[in-house]
Amino acid sequence: MPSLRTFRTSPSSTALLALFVFATAVAVGAEDTPKKDTPKKITRGTYYQNPLSFGTTRATDPPNYARNATEMGIDSLLKASWLDFGLDYRFRYEYRDNDLRRPMASLDQPMLHRTRAYIGIHDLLDPFRLAFEIQDSRRENSQFARDNRDVNEFAITRLYGELYFKSLLGHDPIGNNRPLSVRFGIQNFDYLDRRLLSNNEWRNTANTFKGFVSSVGQESNDWQVDFLAVQPLNRQKYDWDSPVTKQWVYGVIGHLRSWSDIVTLEPYYLAMNQSPVPGVVDYQVHSPGLRAYGVVGSTGLDYDFSVTYQTGRNGTRTIQAYAGTFEVGYTVPSNPWKPRISAFYGYASGDHSPKDNTDNRFQRFYGFGRAWSANDYITYQNVSTPTVRLEIKPHQNLRLDVNYSAYWLDSATDVYSVGNVIQVQDKTGASGKFLGGEYDLRARYTWSPKTEITVGYSYFQSGGYVKSLLHRDHTNFGYFQFTHRFF
């Protein structure tokens, strides 16, 4: 753990402390109202409500490919309810024509392989629990050098011990246990809408972290608070992953679900502390924010929005950055295909001038890029983008979605990070702000309860900025993906 001196006192850290104290006070001091006096508006056994916004449903814990031993149909395991295990494999073929993330215009057809295995032990030794997951990620048939976005052989993505107290804080108004848990070790996770902290499920390799994660409450409760103090791990292609040198990510994330039939509120505070190392300046950023999502009664309307403010220091420069997302959707309830039409807008500030004393570039933390661009051309910084989308389910096993997105830079003179792979910049601003437009089409078919097949196509029409600096008129991206879990 870093010393307290590395996390310097500032108005922002004071705000973090205030939020921490408030959340802890709510968690410890709240009294459960007797059930007989509580109007039971929640009747489904859980306060949790899934967001309907595109791509924001968080990964499950344990992972969705894992199963309890009692479900295996093996006589010797029928009483092993304390054991979860899973094994899955994913193959993806990609057709990438003129990929912007590559140094030259070309045709590339990589084949990506990802294999995961998971073991979890719970209840048997309570309050002590543990989990282990390993992921093997490989790539073949590409003309470009392997990178750690595609290759990370035999990486440990979960290896943690957990203290789990099932009902230490009593129960919520509908009777669910309110637990307290503390985990330490290697972990991967999704938080909020996944745009700031995510395990990056689409990418062939995973985001992983080492450190402490604690939760007061659980997903089914009316309120919950999560605490993070973790080091991101550098993905090593052929060696064990190692922590990013002297970098820590901290977080306090609240979940208020008492009114989840109307709105779920998620106030949060994230911070990143990068102590100086050779080639890297002292960097500290504090990010308070709020996310809210829900449905509007029985109208068929749903919404999801988030706002984040950032302050801190980047070397000698003061950080002042902003970001936000907003999505509104409408599902036609009378149509058996359940079509959902949605409009989305996302914004993250870019640096206005490298010569002034203020850094306006938004810190994207460790989010995922798939929701911004199926091509993976956009990251959550220096961007302004609207999207319109249609989702339909013509069969119980088939889901289709199609969308169009347009992309502009917030600052014409700041860096454009192409999928966090390469960076280009026009310091004069003469290339303008328009990056281009992207058409995406995807079909997901559940072949069997254990197998899913996905096919997709994306066409990117370059704007003036991309034509000027990356010299590509358009790109094509097609893919076929096969996913199978073995249990």
C-alpha positions in Angstrom: 0.0 0.0 0.0 1.3 3.5 -0.7 2.0 5.8 2.3 -0.5 8.4 3.3 1.9 11.0 2.0 1.3 9.9 -1.6 -2.4 10.8 -1.4 -2.0 14.6 -0.7 -4.7 16.6 1.0 -6.7 18.8 -1.4 -10.3 20.1 -1.7 -10.9 17.0 -3.8 -9.5 14.5 -1.3 -11.5 16.3 1.4 -14.6 15.6 -0.7 -13.6 12.0 -1.0 -13.3 11.8 2.8 -16.7 13.4 3.2 -18.3 11.0 0.8 -16.6 8.0 2.5 -17.8 9.2 5.9 -21.3 9.7 4.6 -21.5 6.3 2.9 -20.1 4.6 6.0 -22.6 6.4 8.2 -25.4 5.3 5.9 -24.1 1.8 5.8 -23.6 1.4 9.6 -26.2 3.7 11.0 -29.2 2.8 8.9 -31.8 0.9 10.7 -34.0 -1.6 8.9 -37.6 -0.6 9.1 -39.8 -3.4 10.5 -41.3 -5.3 7.6 -44.9 -4.7 8.9 -44.4 -1.0 8.5 -42.7 -1.1 5.1 -44.8 -0.7 2.0 -43.6 -3.6 -0.2 -43.4 -2.0 -3.6 -40.6 -4.4 -4.6 -42.1 -7.9 -5.2 -39.5 -9.6 -7.3 -37.2 -10.6 -4.4 -34.4 -8.1 -5.3 -34.1 -4.4 -5.6 -31.6 -4.7 -8.5 -32.9 -3.6 -11.8 -30.9 -4.2 -15.0 -30.2 -1.1 -17.1 -31.8 -1.2 -20.6 -29.1 1.0 -22.1 -26.8 -0.5 -24.7 -23.8 -2.5 -23.5 -24.0 -1.4 -19.8 -25.0 -4.6 -18.1 -22.2 -5.6 -15.8 -20.5 -9.0 -15.8 -21.8 -11.4 -13.1 -19.8 -12.6 -10.1 -19.0 -15.4 -10.3 -18.6 -15.2 -14.1 -21.6 -16.3 -16.2 -19.9 -19.4 -17.6 -19.4 -20.8 -14.1 -21.9 -23.3 -12.6 -22.6 -24.7 -9.2 -21.4 -28.3 -8.7 -24.9 -29.4 -7.9 -26.0 -28.5 -11.4 -23.5 -30.8 -13.1 -25.6 -34.0 -12.9 -22.7 -35.9 -11.3 -23.8 -38.0 -8.3 -20.6 -37.3 -6.3 -21.1 -33.6 -6.6 -24.8 -33.3 -5.7 -23.9 -32.2 -2.1 -21.0 -29.9 -3.1 -23.1 -26.7 -3.1 -20.0 -24.9 -1.8 -18.2 -25.4 -5.1 -18.5 -23.4 -8.4 -16.5 -24.1 -11.5 -16.5 -23.3 -15.1 -14.7 -23.7 -18.4 -15.3 -21.8 -21.6 -13.8 -21.1 -25.0 -14.2 -18.3 -27.5 -13.0 -18.1 -31.1 -13.2 -15.0 -33.2 -12.3 -14.5 -36.8 -11.8 -10.8 -37.8 -11.7 -9.3 -41.3 -10.1 -5.9 -40.9 -9.6 -3.7 -44.0 -7.6 -0.5 -43.5 -7.8 -0.7 -39.7 -7.1 2.8 -38.3 -5.2 1.2 -35.4 -2.5 -0.1 -37.7 0.4 1.9 -39.0 -0.5 1.2 -42.6 -3.5 0.6 -44.8 -3.8 -3.1 -45.3 -6.0 -6.2 -45.0 -5.6 -8.2 -41.8 -7.5 -11.4 -40.9 -6.5 -12.4 -37.3 -8.0 -15.4 -35.5 -8.4 -14.9 -31.8 -8.6 -17.6 -29.2 -9.6 -17.2 -25.5 -10.0 -19.9 -23.0 -11.0 -19.4 -19.3 -11.3 -21.7 -16.3 -12.8 -20.8 -12.9 -13.0 -22.3 -9.4 -14.8 -20.7 -6.5 -15.2 -22.0 -2.9 -17.9 -20.5 -0.7 -20.0 -21.4 2.4 -17.7 -24.4 3.2 -15.2 -22.4 5.3 -17.2 -19.2 5.9 -16.4 -16.5 6.5 -13.3 -17.4 4.4 -13.9 -17.8 0.7 -11.6 -17.9 -2.3 -11.7 -17.8 -6.1 -9.3 -18.6 -8.9 -9.6 -17.9 -12.6 -7.0 -18.3 -15.4 -7.4 -17.0 -18.9 -5.3 -17.9 -22.0 -5.5 -15.4 -24.9 -3.8 -16.0 -28.2 -3.8 -14.7 -31.8 -2.7 -16.2 -35.1 -2.9 -15.4 -38.8 -2.0 -11.7 -38.5 0.7 -9.8 -40.4 1.2 -7.5 -37.5 3.3 -8.0 -34.3 1.4 -9.5 -31.4 0.3 -7.0 -28.8 -1.2 -7.4 -25.3 -4.6 -6.5 -26.5 -4.8 -9.9 -28.2 -2.1 -12.0 -26.5 -1.7 -12.8 -22.8 -0.9 -16.4 -22.3 -1.9 -18.2 -19.1 -2.8 -15.0 -17.2 -4.3 -15.2 -13.7 -7.4 -13.0 -13.8 -8.7 -13.9 -10.4 -6.8 -15.2 -7.3 -8.2 -13.7 -4.1 -9.2 -14.6 -0.6 -12.4 -13.2 0.8 -13.9 -12.6 4.2 -17.7 -12.8 3.7 -20.1 -12.2 6.6 -23.6 -13.1 5.3 -25.8 -11.1 7.5 -23.5 -9.0 9.6 -25.7 -5.9 9.0 -29.0 -7.6 9.2 -31.5 -7.6 6.4 -33.1 -5.2 4.0 -36.9 -4.4 4.0 -37.7 -7.4 1.8 -35.6 -9.9 3.8 -32.4 -10.2 1.8 -29.2 -10.5 3.8 -27.1 -7.4 4.0 -23.5 -8.9 4.0 -20.1 -7.4 4.5 -17.2 -8.7 2.3 -13.5 -7.9 1.9 -11.4 -9.3 -0.9 -7.7 -9.1 -1.4 -5.7 -10.4 -4.4 -6.0 -10.4 -8.2 -9.4 -9.4 -9.4 -11.3 -8.3 -12.5 -14.6 -6.6 -12.4 -17.2 -4.2 -13.9 -18.5 -1.1 -12.2 -21.0 1.6 -13.0 -21.8 1.6 -16.8 -18.4 0.0 -17.5 -17.0 3.0 -19.3 -14.6 3.8 -16.4 -13.9 0.4 -14.8 -14.4 -2.8 -16.8 -12.8 -6.2 -17.3 -13.2 -5.5 -21.1 -15.1 -8.6 -22.0 -15.0 -8.0 -25.8 -11.2 -7.6 -26.0 -9.3 -10.8 -26.2 -7.4 -10.0 -23.0 -8.8 -8.8 -19.7 -8.2 -5.8 -17.4 -7.0 -7.1 -14.0 -6.2 -5.4 -10.7 -4.4 -6.4 -7.5 -5.5 -5.0 -4.1 -8.5 -4.6 -1.9 -12.2 -4.6 -2.9 -14.8 -4.4 -0.2 -18.7 -4.3 -0.3 -21.2 -3.3 2.3 -24.4 -5.0 1.1 -25.1 -6.9 -2.1 -26.7 -6.4 -5.5 -30.2 -7.5 -4.3 -30.2 -4.9 -1.4 -31.9 -1.5 -1.4 -28.5 0.1 -0.9 -24.9 -1.0 -1.3 -21.4 0.7 -1.1 -18.3 -0.6 -2.8 -14.7 0.4 -1.9 -11.6 -0.1 -4.1 -7.9 0.3 -3.5 -6.2 -1.5 -6.4 -3.2 -1.5 -8.6 -3.8 -2.1 -12.3 -1.8 -5.0 -13.8 0.3 -4.7 -16.9 -0.6 -7.5 -19.3 2.5 -9.5 -20.2 2.2 -11.5 -23.4 4.3 -14.5 -22.3 5.0 -13.8 -18.6 3.1 -13.3 -15.4 1.3 -9.9 -15.2 2.8 -7.3 -12.9 1.4 -4.1 -11.2 1.7 -0.8 -13.0 4.7 0.8 -11.2 3.5 3.2 -8.4 0.0 3.5 -9.7 -3.1 3.1 -7.5 -6.8 3.4 -8.3 -9.2 4.2 -5.4 -13.0 4.3 -5.4 -16.1 4.7 -3.4 -19.3 3.6 -5.3 -22.8 3.8 -4.0 -25.9 2.0 -5.2 -29.3 3.4 -4.1 -32.0 1.0 -5.2 -35.0 1.8 -3.0 -36.8 3.4 -5.9 -35.3 1.0 -8.6 -38.7 0.6 -10.3 -38.2 4.3 -11.3 -34.5 5.1 -10.8 -31.3 3.6 -9.6 -28.8 6.1 -8.3 -25.0 5.4 -8.3 -23.0 8.2 -6.8 -19.2 7.6 -7.0 -15.8 8.9 -6.4 -12.8 7.5 -8.3 -9.2 8.6 -7.9 -5.9 7.7 -9.6 -2.5 8.3 -8.0 0.6 7.8 -10.2 3.8 8.6 -8.4 6.6 9.8 -10.5 8.8 7.1 -12.2 11.3 7.5 -15.0 9.4 8.9 -18.0 6.2 9.4 -16.1 5.3 12.6 -14.2 3.5 12.9 -10.9 -0.2 12.5 -11.7 -3.2 12.7 -9.4 -6.8 12.9 -10.5 -10.0 13.0 -8.4 -13.3 12.1 -10.2 -16.7 12.6 -8.4 -19.7 11.7 -10.4 -23.3 10.4 -10.5 -25.0 7.8 -12.6 -28.8 7.4 -12.8 -30.9 4.9 -14.8 -34.4 3.5 -14.9 -37.7 3.2 -16.7 -40.6 5.7 -16.9 -43.5 3.7 -15.6 -45.3 1.6 -18.2 -44.6 4.1 -21.1 -41.9 1.9 -22.6 -39.3 4.7 -22.1 -36.0 4.1 -20.3 -33.0 6.3 -19.6 -29.4 6.2 -18.4 -27.2 9.2 -17.8 -23.9 9.9 -16.0 -21.8 13.0 -15.3 -18.2 13.1 -14.1 -16.0 16.0 -13.0 -12.2 15.7 -12.7 -9.7 17.8 -10.8 -6.1 17.2 -9.7 -2.6 17.6 -11.0 -0.7 16.4 -14.0 2.9 17.3 -13.3 2.8 21.1 -12.9 -0.5 21.5 -14.6 -3.9 21.6 -12.9 -6.5 19.1 -14.1 -10.0 20.4 -14.9 -12.0 18.0 -17.1 -15.6 16.9 -17.7 -17.5 14.0 -19.2 -21.0 12.7 -19.5 -23.3 10.3 -21.3 -27.0 10.3 -21.9 -29.2 7.6 -23.4 -33.0 7.5 -23.8 -34.8 4.5 -25.3 -38.3 3.4 -26.2 -39.4 -0.2 -26.4 -42.6 -1.0 -28.3 -44.3 -3.3 -25.8 -47.1 -4.5 -28.2 -44.7 -5.8 -30.8 -43.6 -9.4 -30.3 -40.1 -8.5 -31.6 -39.7 -6.0 -28.7 -38.0 -3.3 -30.9 -36.1 -0.8 -28.8 -35.1 2.5 -30.5 -32.6 4.6 -28.6 -30.6 7.8 -28.9 -27.3 8.3 -27.1 -24.9 11.2 -26.7 -21.4 10.9 -25.1 -18.9 13.6 -24.4 -15.4 13.8 -22.8 -13.3 16.9 -22.8 -10.0 17.2 -24.5 -7.0 19.5 -23.7 -7.6 23.0 -25.1 -4.0 24.2 -25.0 -0.8 22.4 -24.0 0.8 25.8 -23.3 -1.6 26.9 -20.5 -1.5 25.7 -16.9 -4.7 23.6 -17.1 -5.0 20.1 -18.5 -8.6 19.5 -19.8 -8.1 15.9 -21.1 -10.5 13.5 -19.4 -8.9 10.5 -17.6 -10.7 7.4 -18.9 -9.4 5.1 -16.1 -9.8 1.4 -17.2 -13.1 1.4 -19.1 -14.0 -0.5 -22.3 -14.3 1.0 -25.8 -16.8 -1.4 -27.4 -19.8 0.7 -26.5 -18.2 3.7 -28.3 -17.2 2.0 -31.5 -17.5 -1.6 -32.7 -14.3 -0.9 -34.6 -12.6 0.1 -31.4 -11.6 3.5 -32.8 -12.8 5.6 -29.9 -11.8 6.0 -26.2 -13.5 8.0 -23.5 -11.5 11.2 -23.9 -11.5 14.1 -26.3 -14.7 13.0 -28.0 -18.2 14.1 -28.8 -20.5 11.6 -30.3 -24.2 11.0 -30.9 -25.6 7.5 -31.7 -29.0 6.2 -32.9 -29.7 2.5 -32.5 -32.4 -0.1 -33.2 -32.5 -3.4 -31.3 -34.9 -6.2 -32.1 -35.5 -9.8 -31.0 -37.3 -11.6 -33.9 -36.9 -15.0 -32.2 -36.3 -16.0 -28.6 -32.8 -17.2 -29.6 -31.9 -14.3 -32.0 -31.0 -10.7 -31.2 -30.2 -8.0 -33.8 -28.9 -4.5 -33.4 -28.0 -1.8 -35.9 -26.7 1.7 -35.2 -25.0 4.8 -36.7 -22.5 6.9 -34.8 -20.8 10.2 -35.7 -17.6 11.3 -34.0 -16.0 14.6 -33.4 -13.0 15.6 -31.3 -13.8 18.0 -28.5 -10.4 19.7 -29.0 -9.0 19.8 -32.6 -5.4 20.4 -31.2 -5.4 17.6 -28.6 -4.5 13.9 -29.1 -6.8 11.5 -30.9 -6.3 8.1 -29.2 -7.3 5.5 -31.8 -8.7 2.7 -29.6 -5.9 3.4 -27.1 -3.5 1.7 -29.5 -1.9 4.6 -31.4 -2.1 8.4 -31.0 -2.2 11.1 -33.6 -2.3 14.9 -33.1 -2.6 18.0 -35.2 -1.3 20.7 -33.0 -2.3 23.4 -35.5 -6.0 22.3 -35.5 -6.1 22.7 -39.3 -7.4 19.1 -39.8 -10.7 20.1 -38.0 -12.6 18.0 -35.5 -14.7 15.5 -37.6 -13.4 12.0 -37.3 -16.1 10.2 -39.3 -19.2 8.1 -39.1 -19.7 4.4 -38.3 -22.4 2.0 -39.3 -22.7 -1.2 -37.1 -24.7 -4.3 -37.6 -24.7 -7.3 -35.3 -26.6 -10.6 -34.9 -26.3 -12.9 -31.8 -27.8 -16.4 -32.0 -28.1 -18.8 -29.0 -27.4 -22.1 -30.7 -27.9 -24.0 -27.5 -27.9 -23.1 -23.7 -24.1 -23.4 -23.8 -23.3 -22.0 -27.2 -23.7 -18.6 -28.8 -22.7 -17.4 -32.3 -22.2 -13.8 -33.1 -21.6 -12.2 -36.5 -21.2 -8.5 -37.2 -20.1 -5.9 -39.7 -18.9 -2.3 -39.3 -18.3 0.4 -41.9 -16.4 3.5 -41.0 -16.5 6.5 -43.3 -13.6 8.8 -42.6 -14.0 12.5 -41.9 -11.5 15.2 -42.7 -9.4 14.7 -39.6 -8.8 11.0 -40.3 -8.2 11.5 -44.0 -5.7 14.2 -43.3 -3.7 12.4 -40.6 -4.3 8.7 -41.1 -4.8 8.7 -44.9 -7.8 6.3 -44.9 -11.0 7.0 -46.8 -13.0 4.2 -45.1 -12.5 0.9 -43.3 -14.4 -2.4 -43.2 -14.6 -4.7 -40.2 -16.4 -8.1 -40.3 -16.3 -10.8 -37.7 -17.6 -14.2 -36.7 -17.5 -15.3 -33.1 -18.2 -18.7 -31.5 -18.5 -19.0 -27.7 -19.0 -22.2 -25.8 -19.1 -23.1 -22.1 -18.5 -26.7 -21.1 -20.7 -27.0 -18.0 
